[in-house]
Amino acid sequence: MAVSKITLHYVQTTGGSNEAAAAFPWNTPKKAVNPYLDTAEVAPESALSNLIALYAADNEQEQLRRERLSDEVWERYFFNESRDPVQREMEQDRLISHAKTAREQQRFNPDLVIIADVGAQPAHISKPLLERIKYFHSLGRAKAYSRYLRETIRPCLERLERVRDSQVSASFRFMASHDGLEGLLVLPEMNQDQVKRLSTLVAAHMSMCLDAACGDLFVSDDVKPEEIRQAWERVAA
């Protein structure tokens, strides 16, 4: 009889009936969750969750920084206008169109031709000339400005052109081949100090050439003018 009571008590408290199973919280039925209708439960904040959020934000900022650097490198070294054939062709078309427009304007305005020729000169020549041109233009006197370009600036350019043409001669190039006289080939591009130094070197060179050509004439008292002229011609040649 005692055994039956113990067995009955065990069955009532630990048996597999629904009433006994409901007594434990982990055995209660779970509520179905609908993500489209039910609001999600927000997890409570903690030090660890805050640290993870900060770490994720730092990673995102670092990723954005790397992407910006990568884009800058790409645009600078691999995808700029000078390397992009389409952009380069568009730039060339723009320059050609601008040149054609400027050429058409120059056909009807000779003053623009003079200004363009001045701009094509080396910097130490074009800069002072352009400053003077700008000053005369600022006076607001169109006729005086045009006369200054045609009567002052144009002759300067013509003299420079004649100097360049004179460098084509074989004798001039032969003289420029001597040590220290190579500046003769770029004479229009030299400044005032360089021209003075070069003129001293040329004078010394010509003096030595004249001494070599007239050395036999100095020992004679009977020197004819024709002999002196021939000596000078040899030096000039």
C-alpha positions as YAML, in Angstrom:
chain: A
units: angstrom
residues:
- id: 1
  name: MET
  ca: [0.00, 0.00, 0.00]
- id: 2
  name: ALA
  ca: [2.90, 2.31, 0.77]
- id: 3
  name: VAL
  ca: [4.49, 1.55, -2.56]
- id: 4
  name: SER
  ca: [1.35, 2.44, -4.45]
- id: 5
  name: LYS
  ca: [1.13, 5.85, -2.74]
- id: 6
  name: ILE
  ca: [4.70, 6.73, -3.62]
- id: 7
  name: THR
  ca: [4.18, 5.63, -7.20]
- id: 8
  name: LEU
  ca: [1.00, 7.63, -7.48]
- id: 9
  name: HIS
  ca: [2.69, 10.78, -6.09]
- id: 10
  name: TYR
  ca: [5.59, 10.41, -8.54]
- id: 11
  name: VAL
  ca: [3.25, 10.05, -11.48]
- id: 12
  name: GLN
  ca: [1.27, 13.13, -10.51]
- id: 13
  name: THR
  ca: [4.31, 15.38, -10.10]
- id: 14
  name: THR
  ca: [6.68, 14.12, -12.78]
- id: 15
  name: GLY
  ca: [4.46, 12.52, -15.31]
- id: 16
  name: GLY
  ca: [4.07, 13.52, -18.98]
- id: 17
  name: SER
  ca: [0.63, 15.08, -18.63]
- id: 18
  name: ASN
  ca: [0.00, 18.58, -20.00]
- id: 19
  name: GLU
  ca: [-0.76, 19.99, -16.56]
- id: 20
  name: ALA
  ca: [2.56, 18.84, -15.17]
- id: 21
  name: ALA
  ca: [4.50, 20.08, -18.25]
- id: 22
  name: ALA
  ca: [2.93, 23.54, -18.01]
- id: 23
  name: ALA
  ca: [4.37, 23.95, -14.55]
- id: 24
  name: PHE
  ca: [7.88, 24.63, -16.07]
- id: 25
  name: PRO
  ca: [8.44, 27.90, -18.04]
- id: 26
  name: TRP
  ca: [10.54, 26.31, -20.76]
- id: 27
  name: ASN
  ca: [7.70, 24.02, -21.62]
- id: 28
  name: THR
  ca: [5.20, 26.79, -22.27]
- id: 29
  name: PRO
  ca: [4.19, 27.23, -25.94]
- id: 30
  name: LYS
  ca: [6.16, 29.89, -27.86]
- id: 31
  name: LYS
  ca: [4.44, 32.87, -29.43]
- id: 32
  name: ALA
  ca: [4.73, 33.07, -33.21]
- id: 33
  name: VAL
  ca: [6.64, 36.14, -34.46]
- id: 34
  name: ASN
  ca: [5.51, 37.97, -37.59]
- id: 35
  name: PRO
  ca: [8.32, 40.35, -38.74]
- id: 36
  name: TYR
  ca: [5.88, 42.33, -40.88]
- id: 37
  name: LEU
  ca: [3.43, 43.04, -38.07]
- id: 38
  name: ASP
  ca: [5.24, 42.67, -34.75]
- id: 39
  name: THR
  ca: [7.79, 45.24, -33.63]
- id: 40
  name: ALA
  ca: [11.22, 43.84, -32.97]
- id: 41
  name: GLU
  ca: [12.38, 43.80, -29.41]
- id: 42
  name: VAL
  ca: [15.27, 46.19, -28.84]
- id: 43
  name: ALA
  ca: [18.15, 44.57, -27.07]
- id: 44
  name: PRO
  ca: [19.20, 46.39, -23.93]
- id: 45
  name: GLU
  ca: [22.31, 48.53, -24.25]
- id: 46
  name: SER
  ca: [25.50, 47.40, -22.66]
- id: 47
  name: ALA
  ca: [29.16, 48.38, -22.62]
- id: 48
  name: LEU
  ca: [29.96, 45.56, -25.01]
- id: 49
  name: SER
  ca: [27.25, 46.54, -27.49]
- id: 50
  name: ASN
  ca: [28.41, 50.17, -27.42]
- id: 51
  name: LEU
  ca: [31.99, 49.08, -28.05]
- id: 52
  name: ILE
  ca: [30.91, 46.93, -30.98]
- id: 53
  name: ALA
  ca: [28.91, 49.83, -32.45]
- id: 54
  name: LEU
  ca: [31.89, 52.19, -32.16]
- id: 55
  name: TYR
  ca: [34.17, 49.61, -33.76]
- id: 56
  name: ALA
  ca: [31.74, 49.18, -36.66]
- id: 57
  name: ALA
  ca: [31.50, 52.97, -37.14]
- id: 58
  name: ASP
  ca: [35.30, 53.27, -37.18]
- id: 59
  name: ASN
  ca: [35.54, 50.51, -39.75]
- id: 60
  name: GLU
  ca: [32.97, 52.27, -41.93]
- id: 61
  name: GLN
  ca: [34.84, 55.58, -41.77]
- id: 62
  name: GLU
  ca: [38.13, 53.85, -42.58]
- id: 63
  name: GLN
  ca: [36.54, 52.11, -45.55]
- id: 64
  name: LEU
  ca: [35.17, 55.42, -46.85]
- id: 65
  name: ARG
  ca: [38.59, 57.06, -46.44]
- id: 66
  name: ARG
  ca: [40.27, 54.26, -48.39]
- id: 67
  name: GLU
  ca: [37.70, 54.54, -51.14]
- id: 68
  name: ARG
  ca: [38.29, 58.30, -51.42]
- id: 69
  name: LEU
  ca: [42.06, 57.79, -51.62]
- id: 70
  name: SER
  ca: [41.59, 55.08, -54.21]
- id: 71
  name: ASP
  ca: [39.37, 57.37, -56.30]
- id: 72
  name: GLU
  ca: [41.91, 60.21, -56.07]
- id: 73
  name: VAL
  ca: [44.75, 57.94, -57.18]
- id: 74
  name: TRP
  ca: [42.67, 56.59, -60.05]
- id: 75
  name: GLU
  ca: [41.65, 60.04, -61.28]
- id: 76
  name: ARG
  ca: [45.16, 61.45, -60.93]
- id: 77
  name: TYR
  ca: [47.24, 58.69, -62.49]
- id: 78
  name: PHE
  ca: [44.89, 56.57, -64.58]
- id: 79
  name: PHE
  ca: [41.81, 58.52, -65.59]
- id: 80
  name: ASN
  ca: [42.74, 62.16, -66.06]
- id: 81
  name: GLU
  ca: [42.13, 64.21, -69.17]
- id: 82
  name: SER
  ca: [45.67, 63.84, -70.47]
- id: 83
  name: ARG
  ca: [45.33, 60.03, -70.55]
- id: 84
  name: ASP
  ca: [41.71, 59.73, -71.53]
- id: 85
  name: PRO
  ca: [41.59, 59.59, -75.36]
- id: 86
  name: VAL
  ca: [38.07, 60.99, -75.51]
- id: 87
  name: GLN
  ca: [38.88, 63.95, -73.27]
- id: 88
  name: ARG
  ca: [42.15, 64.53, -75.12]
- id: 89
  name: GLU
  ca: [40.36, 64.60, -78.47]
- id: 90
  name: MET
  ca: [37.77, 67.02, -77.10]
- id: 91
  name: GLU
  ca: [40.54, 69.27, -75.78]
- id: 92
  name: GLN
  ca: [42.29, 69.20, -79.15]
- id: 93
  name: ASP
  ca: [39.06, 70.09, -80.92]
- id: 94
  name: ARG
  ca: [38.56, 72.98, -78.51]
- id: 95
  name: LEU
  ca: [42.09, 74.28, -79.13]
- id: 96
  name: ILE
  ca: [41.67, 73.98, -82.89]
- id: 97
  name: SER
  ca: [38.36, 75.83, -82.76]
- id: 98
  name: HIS
  ca: [39.92, 78.55, -80.60]
- id: 99
  name: ALA
  ca: [42.84, 78.87, -83.02]
- id: 100
  name: LYS
  ca: [40.50, 79.16, -85.99]
- id: 101
  name: THR
  ca: [38.48, 81.84, -84.24]
- id: 102
  name: ALA
  ca: [41.63, 83.77, -83.35]
- id: 103
  name: ARG
  ca: [42.85, 83.44, -86.92]
- id: 104
  name: GLU
  ca: [39.60, 84.83, -88.28]
- id: 105
  name: GLN
  ca: [39.85, 87.76, -85.89]
- id: 106
  name: GLN
  ca: [43.44, 88.43, -86.92]
- id: 107
  name: ARG
  ca: [42.45, 88.60, -90.58]
- id: 108
  name: PHE
  ca: [40.32, 91.65, -89.81]
- id: 109
  name: ASN
  ca: [42.52, 93.13, -87.05]
- id: 110
  name: PRO
  ca: [46.28, 93.36, -87.78]
- id: 111
  name: ASP
  ca: [46.92, 94.52, -84.21]
- id: 112
  name: LEU
  ca: [45.97, 91.07, -82.94]
- id: 113
  name: VAL
  ca: [48.60, 89.55, -85.24]
- id: 114
  name: ILE
  ca: [51.28, 91.72, -83.64]
- id: 115
  name: ILE
  ca: [50.15, 90.80, -80.12]
- id: 116
  name: ALA
  ca: [50.14, 87.11, -81.03]
- id: 117
  name: ASP
  ca: [53.68, 87.40, -82.41]
- id: 118
  name: VAL
  ca: [54.82, 89.07, -79.20]
- id: 119
  name: GLY
  ca: [53.28, 86.29, -77.13]
- id: 120
  name: ALA
  ca: [55.18, 83.70, -79.16]
- id: 121
  name: GLN
  ca: [58.55, 85.21, -78.17]
- id: 122
  name: PRO
  ca: [60.64, 83.95, -75.21]
- id: 123
  name: ALA
  ca: [59.49, 85.12, -71.79]
- id: 124
  name: HIS
  ca: [62.22, 87.72, -71.21]
- id: 125
  name: ILE
  ca: [61.29, 89.33, -74.55]
- id: 126
  name: SER
  ca: [57.51, 88.99, -74.51]
- id: 127
  name: LYS
  ca: [56.97, 90.00, -70.87]
- id: 128
  name: PRO
  ca: [58.30, 93.59, -71.05]
- id: 129
  name: LEU
  ca: [56.72, 94.14, -74.45]
- id: 130
  name: LEU
  ca: [53.34, 92.89, -73.25]
- id: 131
  name: GLU
  ca: [53.56, 95.14, -70.19]
- id: 132
  name: ARG
  ca: [54.10, 98.16, -72.45]
- id: 133
  name: ILE
  ca: [51.27, 97.07, -74.73]
- id: 134
  name: LYS
  ca: [48.99, 96.68, -71.72]
- id: 135
  name: TYR
  ca: [49.90, 100.16, -70.51]
- id: 136
  name: PHE
  ca: [49.13, 101.79, -73.86]
- id: 137
  name: HIS
  ca: [45.87, 99.85, -74.06]
- id: 138
  name: SER
  ca: [44.86, 101.12, -70.62]
- id: 139
  name: LEU
  ca: [45.11, 104.73, -71.81]
- id: 140
  name: GLY
  ca: [41.93, 104.27, -73.82]
- id: 141
  name: ARG
  ca: [43.33, 105.89, -76.97]
- id: 142
  name: ALA
  ca: [42.66, 103.40, -79.74]
- id: 143
  name: LYS
  ca: [44.55, 105.23, -82.50]
- id: 144
  name: ALA
  ca: [47.66, 105.82, -80.40]
- id: 145
  name: TYR
  ca: [47.54, 102.22, -79.22]
- id: 146
  name: SER
  ca: [47.35, 100.88, -82.78]
- id: 147
  name: ARG
  ca: [50.11, 103.24, -83.94]
- id: 148
  name: TYR
  ca: [52.36, 102.08, -81.10]
- id: 149
  name: LEU
  ca: [51.87, 98.45, -82.11]
- id: 150
  name: ARG
  ca: [52.59, 99.07, -85.78]
- id: 151
  name: GLU
  ca: [55.40, 101.64, -85.51]
- id: 152
  name: THR
  ca: [57.24, 100.41, -82.40]
- id: 153
  name: ILE
  ca: [56.45, 96.79, -81.60]
- id: 154
  name: ARG
  ca: [56.37, 95.49, -85.16]
- id: 155
  name: PRO
  ca: [59.86, 96.88, -86.03]
- id: 156
  name: CYS
  ca: [61.22, 95.19, -82.90]
- id: 157
  name: LEU
  ca: [59.83, 91.86, -84.03]
- id: 158
  name: GLU
  ca: [61.20, 92.40, -87.53]
- id: 159
  name: ARG
  ca: [64.69, 93.05, -86.15]
- id: 160
  name: LEU
  ca: [64.50, 89.85, -84.13]
- id: 161
  name: GLU
  ca: [63.48, 87.96, -87.24]
- id: 162
  name: ARG
  ca: [66.42, 89.37, -89.18]
- id: 163
  name: VAL
  ca: [68.79, 88.27, -86.43]
- id: 164
  name: ARG
  ca: [67.36, 84.77, -86.57]
- id: 165
  name: ASP
  ca: [67.71, 84.71, -90.35]
- id: 166
  name: SER
  ca: [71.34, 85.77, -90.11]
- id: 167
  name: GLN
  ca: [72.08, 82.71, -88.00]
- id: 168
  name: VAL
  ca: [71.39, 80.49, -90.98]
- id: 169
  name: SER
  ca: [74.69, 81.42, -92.67]
- id: 170
  name: ALA
  ca: [77.49, 78.87, -92.49]
- id: 171
  name: SER
  ca: [80.07, 81.40, -91.27]
- id: 172
  name: PHE
  ca: [77.84, 82.45, -88.38]
- id: 173
  name: ARG
  ca: [77.31, 78.86, -87.32]
- id: 174
  name: PHE
  ca: [81.03, 78.18, -87.64]
- id: 175
  name: MET
  ca: [81.80, 81.06, -85.29]
- id: 176
  name: ALA
  ca: [79.15, 79.81, -82.85]
- id: 177
  name: SER
  ca: [80.85, 76.40, -82.82]
- id: 178
  name: HIS
  ca: [83.84, 77.85, -80.94]
- id: 179
  name: ASP
  ca: [84.03, 77.41, -77.19]
- id: 180
  name: GLY
  ca: [81.98, 80.05, -75.37]
- id: 181
  name: LEU
  ca: [80.29, 81.44, -78.48]
- id: 182
  name: GLU
  ca: [77.41, 78.98, -78.75]
- id: 183
  name: GLY
  ca: [75.16, 81.71, -77.36]
- id: 184
  name: LEU
  ca: [75.17, 83.29, -80.82]
- id: 185
  name: LEU
  ca: [72.61, 80.71, -81.92]
- id: 186
  name: VAL
  ca: [70.15, 81.84, -79.24]
- id: 187
  name: LEU
  ca: [70.99, 85.53, -79.29]
- id: 188
  name: PRO
  ca: [67.37, 86.80, -79.48]
- id: 189
  name: GLU
  ca: [66.52, 84.81, -76.37]
- id: 190
  name: MET
  ca: [69.32, 86.27, -74.22]
- id: 191
  name: ASN
  ca: [68.92, 89.06, -71.69]
- id: 192
  name: GLN
  ca: [71.02, 92.22, -71.54]
- id: 193
  name: ASP
  ca: [73.74, 90.87, -69.24]
- id: 194
  name: GLN
  ca: [74.16, 87.74, -71.32]
- id: 195
  name: VAL
  ca: [74.44, 89.79, -74.51]
- id: 196
  name: LYS
  ca: [77.15, 91.99, -72.96]
- id: 197
  name: ARG
  ca: [79.15, 88.97, -71.86]
- id: 198
  name: LEU
  ca: [78.77, 87.33, -75.26]
- id: 199
  name: SER
  ca: [79.84, 90.50, -77.08]
- id: 200
  name: THR
  ca: [83.04, 90.56, -75.02]
- id: 201
  name: LEU
  ca: [83.80, 86.97, -75.96]
- id: 202
  name: VAL
  ca: [83.09, 87.66, -79.64]
- id: 203
  name: ALA
  ca: [85.38, 90.72, -79.60]
- id: 204
  name: ALA
  ca: [88.19, 88.68, -78.05]
- id: 205
  name: HIS
  ca: [87.70, 85.93, -80.61]
- id: 206
  name: MET
  ca: [87.74, 88.38, -83.52]
- id: 207
  name: SER
  ca: [90.89, 90.02, -82.15]
- id: 208
  name: MET
  ca: [92.68, 86.68, -82.06]
- id: 209
  name: CYS
  ca: [91.53, 85.89, -85.60]
- id: 210
  name: LEU
  ca: [92.76, 89.29, -86.79]
- id: 211
  name: ASP
  ca: [96.14, 88.80, -85.12]
- id: 212
  name: ALA
  ca: [96.50, 85.41, -86.77]
- id: 213
  name: ALA
  ca: [95.56, 86.80, -90.20]
- id: 214
  name: CYS
  ca: [97.75, 89.92, -89.99]
- id: 215
  name: GLY
  ca: [100.71, 88.48, -88.15]
- id: 216
  name: ASP
  ca: [102.94, 88.51, -91.24]
- id: 217
  name: LEU
  ca: [101.87, 92.06, -92.12]
- id: 218
  name: PHE
  ca: [103.07, 93.57, -88.86]
- id: 219
  name: VAL
  ca: [106.71, 92.73, -89.57]
- id: 220
  name: SER
  ca: [106.73, 94.68, -92.82]
- id: 221
  name: ASP
  ca: [106.72, 98.44, -93.25]
- id: 222
  name: ASP
  ca: [105.49, 98.26, -96.83]
- id: 223
  name: VAL
  ca: [101.91, 97.06, -96.36]
- id: 224
  name: LYS
  ca: [99.42, 97.80, -99.07]
- id: 225
  name: PRO
  ca: [95.74, 98.62, -98.35]
- id: 226
  name: GLU
  ca: [94.72, 95.71, -100.55]
- id: 227
  name: GLU
  ca: [96.61, 93.31, -98.30]
- id: 228
  name: ILE
  ca: [94.87, 94.74, -95.23]
- id: 229
  name: ARG
  ca: [91.49, 94.38, -96.95]
- id: 230
  name: GLN
  ca: [92.23, 90.75, -97.82]
- id: 231
  name: ALA
  ca: [93.22, 90.07, -94.22]
- id: 232
  name: TRP
  ca: [89.92, 91.48, -93.00]
- id: 233
  name: GLU
  ca: [88.03, 89.42, -95.55]
- id: 234
  name: ARG
  ca: [89.71, 86.27, -94.27]
- id: 235
  name: VAL
  ca: [88.67, 87.15, -90.72]
- id: 236
  name: ALA
  ca: [85.13, 87.95, -91.81]
- id: 237
  name: ALA
  ca: [84.87, 84.67, -93.68]
...
